[in-house]
Amino acid sequence: MTMRLQVVLFALLLLTSCAYDAPGQAGRMVDIGTHALHIRVRGEGAPAVVVDGGIASRSEEWHALQLRLAEETLAFVYDRAGYGASEPGPLPRDSWREAEELKSLLQASAVEGPYVLVGHSLGGLNVQVFAERYPEDVAGMVLLDPPPLGWLLGENYSGLRAMAEQMTDEWQAIEELGAGSSDPEDRAESDFFRMIASEHREMLGESARLVAEIETFGNLPLVVIASGVPNPMFGEVAEEYQTYWADQSRALADKSGRGEFFLAENSTHRLHEDAADLVLESILSLVTEARGHRRD
C-alpha cells in the first residue's frame, strides 16, 4: 500500500466510524431482491428500535448499545450494501435508495412498525428520508450528529467541502485498484469503497437535496443530539465549524413540534460511545412515549 493510500485510510478512520469485532453476536442474511443484507436482531417487544449508522459504520460497532436496548425492546441493526457481510447494491447510493432498501429489509425480516429510527451521521439523512416517505411507519426519530444541511448544500465552509470531495475521489481510486484483483478480499474491499464513495458523493448532492425538501416532521417525536468536541482534521476552522454544526442540528430539531435538542459537550462524533447514556435515554424515552400512545 502506498503512503498516499495509507493517509487516505487513516483519514477514513478519523472522519468516520471505524468498525471492530463483537464476538458472539451472530447475524443473518436477508434477501431484498437486488441483493442480500446482513442484520443483527436482539431483544423483543415494540416499538422496534432501528439503527442506521454513519459512513463506514458496520453493525458490530453498535453492539454495546444494542445489548442495552434489547433489555427493553427489539433492537435492529444492519450493514448497508457492501458493508460487513452485506452484498454490494445498485448505484447511486443516495438516501432515497438506502431508505427504500431499509423499508424492504424490515419487511423481509418480519420486523413490524412503527419504528423508533436512530440515524448516526449519514444514517441521519437516510432515516429522515424514510420518515418523510413512510410517516405511518415511524413512532419517533433520534438523530445523532447528522451532517449540517447548509454545508451539504454548499452554502458554507467551502474548504471543508473541497476536502470531502477529495476524499470521495480517493475512495473511488481505492475501489478501482482492487476491482480487478484475483483476491476475494481485495474485491470485497473494492466493493466496500465503491459503496462508501457513492454514499459520500450523494451526501453532498442528491441526499442533501432530498433532506432539504423536507419542510416539517409535523409532531413526530424527534431528538437531535450534537457533539461538542471539534474534529482536529478540520484544522483552523474546527471549533467554529463545530459550533455551526451544533446550530444546524438545533434548527433541525425545530422541524418537529415535538423536537428536542441536546448538546453533548464532551463527546466527539462517536456519540453512541462518548455519550452512550444520553443516547440510550433519548431512544428509550421515545420507546416509552410510543407505548403510551398505543395504549391511548
N, C-alpha and C positions, 0 to 999 in steps of 0.2 A: 504494500500500500504506500502510495506516495505521501510526502509530507502534506501536500495540499489536501488530499482526501482525509488524512488524519485530522487536520484542522477542521474540516467540514463536519466530520463525525463528532469531534469534541464540541463543536457549536451545537450540533443536534442534541447532545446530551444536556447542555446547559440551557438551551432555549425551549426545550420541550420536555416531556415527561419520559424518563428512561425506564425501561422495564426491568423486572427482576423475577426470580422464580419464587413460587409459593408452593412448596412441597405438599402433596396430599390433596390439593384442590383439583379434582378431576372435572373436566367439562365434557361436552359432546358437540358434534357437528349437526347442523340443521340446514337442509337444502331449501333455498328460497327461489329456486328456478334457474336463475342465471349463474349462481354459484352457491357454495355452502359456507356458512359462517359458524364460528366456534363460540359457544355460550357457556356460562357458568351460572348455575342457579342454586341458591341456598335459601333455607327457611320456607315458611308457608304463611298464608294469610293475604289479606287485601287491605289497602291497595298495594300492588307490587311497586317496588322502587326499581326504576330502570336507569342504569348509568351509561352515559356516553362520554368517553374520555377525550383528552386532547390529542394533538398530532403526536404520533409515535407511542401513545399510551396503551399498552396491552392490558388485557383483563387481569393479569396477575397483580398489577400494581394496585388494584382496588381490593385485594384480598382482606386486609385488616378491616376496612370499612364495611365490606360485605358481611364479614362474620358478625360484626356488631349490629348491623341492620337486620340480619337473619334471626336475631333473638326476638325481634318484634314483628317481622313481616317477611314476605318473599322478596329477596334481593336478586336482581338480574343484571349481570354484566356480560359484555361480549367483546369480541375482537372484530373491528370493522374489516372490510375487504382488504386482504393482503397482510393483515396483522396476525402475529402468532400463527395458529393453525388454520386460520381462515383463508379461503381461496381468494385470489385477486378478483376484482369485479370490473364491470364496464366503466369506461371513462366517458365524460369527465367526472371526477369525484366531488361534485358540489353538494351543498346542504340539501337541495331538493332530492337528489338521488339517495343520499345517505338517510334522510328521513323516511323515504319510501321503502328503502331496504330494511330499516328498523321496524317499520309497520308490518312488513311481510314476515320478518323474523319473529316478531312477537306472536303473530297469528299462527305461524307454522310451529311455534314452540308451545302453543296452547296456554299462553300467559295472558289472562284476561285483564282488560282495563276496567275503569280508568286508572291511569298510572300516575305516580309521582315521578316526574322526569328530573334527572340530575345530569347537567351538562357542564363539563370542565373545559375551559378554553375553547378550542374549535367545536367540541361537543356542545358547548353552549349555543352556538349558532344552529347546529343541527336540531337540537330539541326545540328551539324557538320556532323553526320552520315546521317541525312536527306539530307543535301546539297550535300553530295558526291553521294548519291544514286539517287537523283532526281534534278540534276542541272538545268533542264529546268523549275522547279517549284520555283526556288529561285532567287529573284531580288537583295537580299542583306542580310547580316547577322550581327547582333550585339551580341557580346559575353560579358557577364558581369561576371567577376571573374571566368572564367572556371577553374576547378581544374588543377593544374600543372601536365602536362603529365608525365614528368620524375619521379615525386613522385608516381603517379598512377602505373607506371610500376615497381616500387620497386627500383629505381636507387638511391634515396636519402632519408634521414631522416627516417630511419627505426624505430626509436622510435615513431614517429607520425603515422607511418603505423600500428604499433602494437596497438596504441590507437584506430585507426579507426577500426581495425579488432575486437577488444574487444567490441566496440560499436555495430558493426554488430551482434555479439553474444548476447549482452544484448537485442537488439531489437527483435531478434529471440526468446529469452526467454520470453519476454513480450507477443509476439504473441501466444506462446504455452500456457501461463497462461490463456488467455481469450478464446482460441479456443473452449473449451467445455462448456462455460458458457451458462446458460439459458437466460441471459440478452442480448437483442438485441444490446444494446450499448456496452457491453463488446465484443460481437462478431464483431461489426463494428470496434472497436479499434484494435482487434486482426487482422482483415483483413488489416488495415492500416499499422500495424507494420510488417506484413508479406511482404507487398509490399515494404516498405522502407528498410527492411533488405535485401531483394533480390537486390534492386537497389544499395544499398551501397556495397554489396558483389561483384556485377558485375562491379561496377565503378572501383574497384581495380583489376578487371580481364578482362572479355571479352569486356566490354565497352571501357576500356583503350586500348586494343589491336585493336579494330575497329578504334578508332580515330588515333592511331599510324600509321595505314596503309594508312592514307590519306596523300599523299605527297604534294599535292597542291590544292588550290581552284581556280587556274587559275587567271583570272582578276575579280573575283567576288568582288563587293564592300563589304568590311569587316571592322568592327570596333571592337576592343578588348579594354575593359576598365578594369583596375585592381584597387583594393582598396589599400590604403596605410596605414591603421591603423592595427597593429598586433592584433591577437586574443589572449587574455591573457590565454585562455585554452591551448595554445601551449607551455606554460612555458618558460624556459630559452632560447629556440631557436626561440621564437615568432618573434622577429624583423628580425633575419637572414632569417627565413623561409618566411616572408612577402616579403623581397627583392627578394628571389629566385622565389617566386610565380609570382611577377611582371615581372621578367626577362623571365619566361616561357610564360607569356601572350604576352610579346613583340615579342618573337620568333614566337608565333602562328600567330600574325598579318602578319608576313613575308611570310606566306603560300599563300598569295594573292598578285598579282602585284598591287592591289589597296587597300592594307591593311593599316589601321591606328591604332595606339596605343595611349591610354590616361591613365595616372595615376591619379586617384582621391585621392590625398594625405590625405585628411581629412575624407575619407569615410571608414566605416567598410565594411564587406562582403555584407551588405544590400545596395548596390549601388543605387538601384531604389528608396530608401528613402533618403539616405545621400547625394547622388549626382544626385538628381532627374532631375535637369535642364540639366546637361550634358548628362544623359541617354536619355531624351526626344529629345534634339537637335541632338544627334547622330542618333537616329532612324529616325527622320523626315528628316534629310539630305539624308538618303538612300531612303526614300519615294520620295522626290523631284527628286533625281537623276534618279530613276526608271521611274518616269513620263516623264522626259525629254527624256530618252532613247526610250520610246514608241512613242513619237512624231517624233523622228528621223526615 
